[in-house]
Amino acid sequence: MSDADSLKREIFEKVAEFYSLEHGEQAFIPGQTKIHYAGRVYDQREMIAMVDSVLEFWLTMGRYAEKFEEELGRFLGVSEVIFVNSGSSANLLAVATLCSKELEGHLEQGDEVITPAVTFPTTVAPLIQNGLIPVFVDCELGTYNLDVSALEEAISERTKAIFVPHTLGNPCEMDEIMRLAEKRGLFVIEDACDALGSRFDSRHVGTFGHLGTLSFYPAHHITTGEGGAVITNDRKLAKIARSIRDWGRACWCKYNTTDPNGACGRRFEWQIPGLPDTYDHRYLYTNIGYNLRPTDIQAALGVVQLAKLPGFIEKRKHNFQRLFEGLKRYEDHLILPTWSERADVSWFAFPITVKPEGPFGRQELVRWLEDARIETRLLFAGNIIKQPGYRDMKCKLVGKLENSDLVMRNSFFIGVYPGLDDARIDYVLDRFEEFFDGSW
Ligand SMILES: Cc1ncc(COP(=O)(O)O)c(C=O)c1O
């Protein structure tokens, strides 16, 4: 073993030691320990992989990024994975890809895109940023997904796409959505940022539409710190997406290509009308792009997290089921989550809506839980059209969006993430019991 290798081994051993001293398992002290809604679940292996990448000092996307994309693609059964620096970037990239002039039938300014009003802000933002018109449909209570029965009414001659989030991991009715999209010739983007590992009819969500998006923010199913991905089975779309992610360039070299002639094998021999002869392909721009690239250090973290994903998904399901069984008895007052029989849900969180006609409001229950150190979160933007930043956007509404308003007033969610063990879930259920026994 070389000096460098043995030093590296020593560093890794020290990292593991540091992990167990500083980051090891925390004892649960009821009433004191916070019950987070989500969080990073990791051990020394993630830290070692990141340190390995730092010692290599490649920094930008390299061998770890290639491995991460390949292994994520294998897990999802999808041929193309484009790793980016956030889920919001993945959404932006997916929309920008459908607007690219390189794509036949691409979206143009003023085209309409159907999407639910209950959503995450950066699912809608890229539509507006690309001059598209969001057409908002209501959500269903219980699934909090777009109401599929409203789709036909939402379609006009300007409709070009449907952008569907799988809310909190719960799969949308993808068969209905794809059937309609195919009949009307619409593009479909699935925002699967909350739904890594969820399936509909045994197939991973995010892989039904033309493009799917994922987020690896620490709250999500796996983390790369910040990070996300666009996924597709369409090579042409993937090529455009990679170009737009990478400054808009035409070059499709792999991340750690060392061949001076590039992946095309004729980097310096391209003849492009209107450009000087034999133009360098690396500096040819065929799209108006961004730089949405993550680092290889993030990818190193992702590779280790990905190997743990099946276990994480099982834990999420287990925690969800325990909360569901325990909270069923309060259905007079609470709307509990519902899901399709055809769905196998890798839950992001546990959504609850306080019934509007009851003796208490969301505020009372949320305060009670937060006072007991149980974190709660609102269902993202609620009805996005009511948010100050979005009030003046050019958009269309289908119906009155009454469920979306109710979600904004009465819904919230609590955690099911793998960092919650049975003792913590018991504690959460006990606090609910106290709330209902004591006051109402
Ligand atoms: C449904 C949905 N889409 C997009 C995003 C954005 O992802 P990111 O935070 O990685 O930008 C989130 C973030 O939580 C989300 O929940």
The ligand as an SDF file (V2000), in Angstrom:
LIG
                    3D

 16 16  0  0  0  0  0  0  0  0999 V2000
  -43.0040   18.8720   -4.7270 C   0  0  0  0  0  0  0  0  0  0  0  0
  -41.7090   19.6280   -4.6810 C   0  0  0  0  0  0  0  0  0  0  0  0
  -41.1950   20.0880   -5.8280 N   0  0  0  0  0  0  0  0  0  0  0  0
  -40.0250   20.7630   -5.8400 C   0  0  0  0  0  0  0  0  0  0  0  0
  -39.3090   20.9840   -4.6910 C   0  0  0  0  0  0  0  0  0  0  0  0
  -38.0190   21.7510   -4.7540 C   0  0  0  0  0  0  0  0  0  0  0  0
  -36.9090   20.9660   -4.3960 O   0  0  0  0  0  0  0  0  0  0  0  0
  -35.5720   21.6540   -3.8310 P   0  0  0  0  0  0  0  0  0  0  0  0
  -35.8500   22.0710   -2.4300 O   0  0  0  0  0  0  0  0  0  0  0  0
  -34.5460   20.5890   -3.9370 O   0  0  0  0  0  0  0  0  0  0  0  0
  -35.2830   22.8290   -4.7080 O   0  0  0  0  0  0  0  0  0  0  0  0
  -39.8050   20.5210   -3.4820 C   0  0  0  0  0  0  0  0  0  0  0  0
  -39.0330   20.7880   -2.2550 C   0  0  0  0  0  0  0  0  0  0  0  0
  -39.2210   20.3240   -1.1920 O   0  0  0  0  0  0  0  0  0  0  0  0
  -41.0360   19.8250   -3.4650 C   0  0  0  0  0  0  0  0  0  0  0  0
  -41.5510   19.3590   -2.3220 O   0  0  0  0  0  0  0  0  0  0  0  0
  1  2  1  0
  2  3  1  0
  2 15  2  0
  3  4  2  0
  4  5  1  0
  5  6  1  0
  5 12  2  0
  6  7  1  0
  7  8  1  0
  8  9  2  0
  8 10  1  0
  8 11  1  0
 12 13  1  0
 12 15  1  0
 13 14  2  0
 15 16  1  0
M  END
$$$$
